[in-house]
C-alpha cells in the first residue's frame, strides 16, 4: 500500500462505496509505489507550526466519537520530529473527555485549517499521554507566555496524513490578518492621496478628462480595477462603445503606452490574462516594481477608471498548440499572466495538462485562489514562504514524451527549464519560453 492515509481510511466497505459511486478509479493511484504521507516534510512542519487551532477527534469506550476544538498561540502544536507532534494540555478543561477517551483508545484524528488560503491537512495518529513525572517533555511543549499550569502533554505518533481539496473551504480571517491587509490598503490609499494633493497637473487632467495615450487603431478604456495582491493590480480594458474586441489567443500581449512621471511616453508589453473565451474585455495584471524603470509605477498611479489608450491589436509570440498533445505549464511570480489563459483554454478543450506555479508566498501569487477552484489537483502551488520549492528537473522528467512545456517567469526560472531540458534531452521544439525581466 503506497498512501498510508488510504491504507487506514479506505476500508473494504468504503472502497465498495467508492466503486458504486464512480470515484474509486480516481483514488486507484494511491495504492501504488512506495509508502508516503507518513513522514512530515518541511511543508507539513511549516503548516502545522503556523496554526493557532486544530480539531481533534477521539472515540470513547462506548463507541461514540467526540470532536474537540483546540486553540492557542500560533505554533502551540509542536513538530518534534518527522514522525511526531505534540502539545501541552493546560488546567481549565474540567470535562476530560478527550483525555479519558485517549486513555482507553489511543487513536486520534486531527484537522488543521488555514482558512485565508483555503488549505486543510488531515492527519491520523496514536496518542501517548505524558504526565507531570516527565517534566522535561512538558517543558519542551509549554508556552512560556501562558500562565496556566500544564497538567499533561499529548504526544502524537503520526500514522498518516492527507492534504484536502480546497473547493468548499470558505475563507475566514482573524482580526490580525484583517488588520495586516487593511494596513497595506491604508498605506497605498495615503500614497494616492498624497499624489493627488501634490500633483496639480494630474488633478487638472482628471477635472478636464484624461488624454488618450498612443496612436494605434484600437481604442480601449479602463473599465475596472482589482487589487490581486499587495503589489499586483489587474486592469480591465473594454471597447469605449461596448462592442466586441479582436480575439486574443492564449499567450497574447498588448503594447500599452505609458506616461512616465518625467513626461516621457513609453510602451510596455503586458500579457492578456483574461479568459480567452471572452470577447468583451482584455485584462492585464501589473506588478508594481518601485525599484524598476518607472513603467509599472506609472500604470498603478495613472491608470484609473476612464483612462483611454490607443493600441495595436493583440500580438502573440507565445502561442498555445491546438492539437491533442498534453501540456506542462510552468509559471514564476507575475509570469502567471500568460500561463493562466493557457490553462483556461486547455481546461475548456478538456486537454491533459498540469500547471506548476511558484512564488514568494501565496499572498503574493496573483490568481492562485481562482485557479485552485477551477483546476483542482491539476494545479501545483509552490510557496517559498511555506518552504516549498519547484523542482524543475523532476517536473520535466515526469512529463510524457509528446508533452509540450510552456514556461514564463524570471530569468532564473527560464534558465532552470532550459538546463533541465538539455540534461533530459528534451527536443527544443517541445520547450516554449517567455521571459519576464
Protein Blocks (a to p, Z undefined) as FASTA:
>chain_A
ZZlmlmmmmgfklmmmmmmnopmmmmmmmmgcjdehkbccfklmmmmmmpcbdcdddddf
kopacdddddddehkaccfblmbccddddehianlmmmmmmmmomcdcdddddfknopac
ddddddddddfklmmlmmmmpcfkbmbdcfbdcddddfbdcdddfklpccdddfklmmmm
mmmmmmmmmmmmmmmmmmmklmmmmmnopadedjdfbdcddfbdcdfbfkbccdddddfk
lpacddddehiacddddddfkopacddddddfbdfkbckbccddddddfklnolmmmmmm
mmcghiacdddddddfbbccfbfbdcddddehjllmmmmmmmmmmmmnopacddddddfb
lklmghklmmmmmnmmmbccddfknopacdfklmmmmpcfkbccdddddfklmmmmmmmm
mmnopafklpccdddZZ
